[in-house]
Amino acid sequence: MKKFFILLLLMVGVFALSSCGSDEPSNPINPSPKDPSTNTTDVAVSGTVEETGAFHAVINGVVNLDAITASYSTVEIGVEWSTSDLFSTKQRVEASGVTGRKFSVRVIPLLPNTKYYYRTYVSISSLSYDYYGETYSLTTKKMTESDKIVDLGLPSGTLWAAMNVGANGIEGYGDHFAWGETSPKSSYTSDNYMGNDITSAELPAGRDAATANWGSDWRMPSLDQIKELISECNWQWATLNGINGQLATSKHNSNFIFLPAAGYRDGASLSRAGSDGYYWSRTRNGSYYACGLRFYSGGVSYNGISYRGYGLSVRAVRVSRN
């Protein structure tokens, strides 16, 4: 009888170990997904990462629309991503021109050397329902010196900086400068403005905040260069690492720059940060003003009526990588 009870306890223990060992998560996070094309039953199938950079990733996905009955005209297909595996805060990019089962999307903007979670989604608006693929992860590359210079393929050949002067990352506000001054300060007033002596049509290099802080290869953009940036890019209001701004994606290649809505400084106050962006050009406009780039969530424009004593952001340009 004693041997029977010992045998019974051993059998129960083996069963318990087998049950614990087979308790796999229903939606595993796997940095190496299997070939998604072999899945022909799930509506949304998360795919492989085709390419990663410091600020972007190209992700493949698969959909099986025959598995649903909703009209295809009400279906949105794409990839969503987040720094949280719970997708508590997330962003989406919709795939365009999906004609078969497979698609590919370019995910921007991303932060360098950062782990992201992603999954395919199929959203059916008529049913207010979303299908999701498996959750996988990727890590973007570290930012290099080359990544700090962005070639948008512009007709003029102008190269744009990836971040603001004074910023540590592409989403950083950086410093604010009065026009013709090369250092930030705690308060911006007409009494302490030091640029009233500048009468040239364009800011001299010696009074250029980009040149003074980053070296002779860099300048503040001219008004013509700002106009070119506006016309030769597609613009989209976006959020990166909790920072609002405008995403300017080239019409000539897939490169982009993110311009944070860093507001402006008047006196000791920072105004309109998170909702508006104000960026200097090196082009003067009359005795008291200078031209620049201005944007908010609803649009992007250039203007020539920014008071030169205000503290605005600076995004630098150059004409060569060398």
C-alpha positions in Angstrom: 0.0 0.0 0.0 2.8 2.4 0.9 4.5 1.7 -2.5 1.2 2.5 -4.3 1.0 5.9 -2.7 4.6 6.7 -3.5 4.0 5.7 -7.2 0.9 7.8 -7.3 2.7 10.9 -5.9 5.4 10.4 -8.5 2.9 10.3 -11.3 1.1 13.5 -10.1 4.5 15.3 -9.9 5.4 14.3 -13.5 2.0 15.5 -14.7 2.4 18.8 -12.9 5.9 19.4 -14.4 4.6 18.5 -17.9 1.7 21.0 -17.5 3.9 23.8 -16.3 6.4 23.2 -19.1 3.7 23.4 -21.8 2.2 26.7 -20.6 3.4 28.8 -23.6 2.3 32.5 -23.9 -0.5 33.0 -26.4 1.2 35.9 -28.1 5.0 35.4 -27.7 7.5 38.2 -28.3 10.1 36.8 -30.7 12.9 38.8 -32.2 13.2 36.2 -35.0 9.8 35.6 -36.6 9.2 32.6 -38.9 8.5 33.0 -42.6 5.0 34.6 -42.5 4.1 33.4 -46.0 3.5 29.9 -44.6 0.5 31.2 -42.5 -2.6 31.0 -44.6 -5.3 31.0 -41.9 -4.8 34.1 -39.6 -6.2 37.4 -40.9 -3.1 39.4 -39.8 0.4 37.8 -39.8 3.4 39.8 -38.5 6.4 39.5 -40.7 10.1 39.9 -40.8 12.2 43.1 -40.6 13.8 43.7 -43.9 15.9 46.7 -43.0 16.8 48.8 -39.9 18.6 52.1 -39.6 19.1 54.6 -36.8 15.8 56.3 -37.5 13.8 53.8 -39.5 12.8 50.2 -40.2 11.3 48.4 -43.2 8.9 45.7 -42.0 7.1 43.0 -44.1 3.7 41.6 -43.3 1.1 39.1 -44.6 -2.7 39.3 -44.6 -5.3 36.6 -45.4 -8.4 38.7 -46.3 -10.3 35.7 -47.6 -10.6 34.7 -43.9 -13.0 37.7 -43.3 -16.3 38.6 -44.9 -16.2 42.4 -44.7 -15.9 44.4 -47.8 -12.3 45.1 -48.7 -13.1 48.8 -49.1 -13.5 49.1 -45.4 -10.2 47.4 -44.5 -7.0 49.2 -43.4 -3.8 47.2 -43.5 -0.5 48.1 -41.9 1.9 47.8 -39.0 1.8 49.4 -35.6 4.7 49.9 -33.3 5.5 50.9 -29.7 8.3 50.9 -27.1 5.9 49.0 -24.9 5.1 45.3 -25.5 1.6 46.2 -24.2 1.2 48.9 -27.0 0.0 51.3 -24.3 1.2 54.1 -26.6 1.5 53.2 -30.2 1.7 54.6 -33.7 0.6 53.1 -37.0 1.6 53.2 -40.6 -0.9 52.1 -43.3 0.3 50.0 -46.2 -0.6 51.4 -49.6 -1.4 49.5 -52.8 -1.8 46.1 -51.2 -3.0 43.8 -54.1 -2.0 40.4 -52.7 -1.2 38.8 -49.4 2.2 40.4 -48.8 3.0 44.0 -48.1 5.9 46.1 -46.8 6.0 49.4 -44.9 8.6 51.9 -43.9 8.3 52.8 -40.3 9.4 56.4 -39.4 10.4 58.2 -37.3 12.2 56.0 -34.8 14.9 56.7 -32.2 18.4 55.3 -32.5 19.5 52.3 -30.4 16.0 51.7 -29.2 13.9 48.5 -28.8 10.5 48.6 -30.5 7.7 46.1 -30.6 5.7 45.7 -33.8 2.7 43.7 -35.2 0.6 43.6 -38.3 -2.9 44.9 -38.0 -6.0 44.6 -40.2 -8.6 47.2 -39.2 -12.3 46.8 -40.4 -14.0 50.2 -39.9 -17.5 48.9 -40.8 -17.2 46.4 -37.9 -15.1 48.6 -35.6 -12.8 45.6 -35.1 -9.1 45.0 -35.5 -7.2 41.8 -36.2 -3.6 41.6 -34.9 -0.6 39.5 -35.8 2.0 38.2 -33.4 4.1 40.7 -31.5 7.8 40.8 -32.4 10.7 43.1 -31.5 13.5 45.0 -33.3 16.3 47.3 -32.2 17.3 50.3 -34.3 21.0 50.9 -35.0 23.1 53.4 -33.1 23.4 56.8 -34.6 26.7 57.5 -36.5 28.2 60.8 -37.6 26.9 60.1 -41.1 23.3 59.8 -39.8 23.5 63.4 -38.5 23.6 64.7 -42.2 20.5 64.0 -44.2 20.4 64.0 -48.0 16.8 64.6 -49.1 17.7 64.5 -52.8 16.9 68.2 -53.2 17.5 69.9 -56.5 19.9 72.4 -55.0 22.0 69.7 -53.4 21.4 71.1 -49.9 22.0 68.7 -47.0 20.0 69.2 -43.8 21.0 68.4 -40.2 19.1 65.6 -38.5 18.7 67.6 -35.3 18.5 71.1 -34.0 21.6 73.0 -32.9 22.0 72.3 -29.2 20.0 69.1 -29.3 21.2 65.6 -28.3 18.7 63.7 -30.5 16.4 64.2 -33.5 13.5 64.9 -31.2 15.3 67.4 -28.9 14.3 71.0 -28.8 17.9 72.2 -28.7 18.8 75.8 -28.0 16.9 78.9 -28.9 18.8 81.8 -30.5 18.1 85.5 -31.2 18.9 86.2 -34.9 22.6 87.1 -35.2 23.5 85.8 -31.7 25.5 82.6 -31.3 24.7 81.6 -27.7 21.4 80.9 -25.9 20.5 83.0 -22.9 18.0 83.1 -20.1 15.9 86.0 -21.3 15.3 87.5 -24.8 14.4 91.2 -24.8 14.9 94.2 -27.0 17.2 95.6 -24.3 19.7 92.7 -24.4 19.4 91.9 -28.2 22.9 92.2 -29.8 22.0 92.0 -33.5 20.8 95.5 -34.3 24.1 96.3 -36.0 23.6 93.7 -38.8 22.4 95.4 -42.0 23.4 92.9 -44.6 20.7 91.0 -46.6 22.0 87.7 -45.2 23.5 86.9 -41.8 27.4 86.9 -41.9 29.0 83.6 -41.1 30.6 85.1 -38.0 27.2 85.8 -36.5 25.6 82.5 -37.6 24.5 80.2 -34.7 25.0 77.1 -36.8 28.5 78.0 -37.9 29.6 79.2 -34.4 28.4 76.0 -32.7 29.0 73.3 -35.4 31.9 74.7 -37.5 32.4 76.3 -40.9 30.7 73.5 -42.9 27.3 74.5 -41.4 25.1 77.5 -41.9 21.6 78.6 -41.0 19.5 78.0 -44.1 18.6 80.8 -46.5 15.0 81.7 -47.2 15.3 79.9 -50.6 16.5 76.8 -48.9 13.5 76.8 -46.6 11.2 77.3 -49.5 12.8 74.4 -51.3 12.4 72.2 -48.2 8.7 73.0 -48.0 8.0 72.4 -51.6 10.1 69.3 -52.1 8.9 67.3 -49.1 5.7 65.8 -47.9 4.8 67.1 -44.4 3.0 65.2 -41.6 2.3 66.1 -38.0 4.0 63.4 -35.9 5.0 62.5 -32.4 8.4 61.1 -31.5 9.2 60.0 -27.9 6.3 62.2 -26.7 7.5 65.3 -28.7 5.2 66.8 -31.3 6.6 68.1 -34.6 6.5 68.0 -38.3 7.9 65.1 -40.3 9.3 66.2 -43.6 9.8 63.3 -46.0 11.5 63.8 -49.3 9.6 63.6 -52.5 12.8 62.4 -54.2 13.9 59.6 -51.9 12.8 57.9 -48.6 14.9 60.1 -46.3 13.3 62.5 -43.8 13.9 65.0 -41.0 11.9 65.5 -37.9 11.4 69.1 -36.8 10.2 69.4 -33.1 7.6 72.0 -32.3 10.0 73.8 -29.9 8.0 77.1 -29.7 9.9 80.4 -29.2 11.3 82.4 -26.4 10.1 85.9 -25.5 11.6 87.3 -22.4 12.2 84.4 -20.0 9.2 82.5 -21.2 9.0 79.5 -23.6 5.8 79.9 -25.6 3.8 77.6 -28.0 6.2 74.6 -27.3 4.5 71.3 -28.3 2.1 73.1 -30.7 4.2 75.4 -33.0 7.7 75.4 -34.4 9.7 78.5 -35.4 13.0 78.2 -37.2 15.4 81.0 -38.3 16.7 81.5 -41.8 19.8 83.6 -42.3 17.8 86.0 -44.5 17.0 89.4 -43.0 13.7 91.2 -43.6 13.9 94.9 -42.9 15.3 96.6 -39.8 13.7 94.5 -37.1 12.7 91.2 -38.6 14.1 88.1 -40.3 12.6 85.3 -42.4 12.1 81.7 -41.1 10.1 78.5 -41.1 6.9 78.3 -39.1 4.6 75.3 -38.6 1.8 73.9 -36.5 -0.3 70.7 -36.7 -2.3 72.2 -39.6 0.4 73.3 -42.0 3.9 74.6 -42.8 4.9 78.0 -44.2 7.7 80.5 -44.4 7.4 83.9 -42.9 9.3 87.1 -42.9 7.9 88.8 -39.8 9.7 87.2 -36.9 11.2 89.8 -34.5 14.9 89.2 -34.5 15.2 89.5 -30.7 13.0 86.4 -30.1 14.6 83.1 -29.4 13.9 80.7 -32.2 15.2 77.2 -33.1 18.0 76.6 -35.6 18.2 73.7 -38.0 21.5 73.9 -39.9 22.3 73.1 -43.6 25.5 72.3 -45.6 26.3 71.7 -49.2 28.8 68.8 -48.8 29.4 65.8 -46.6 33.1 66.4 -46.7 
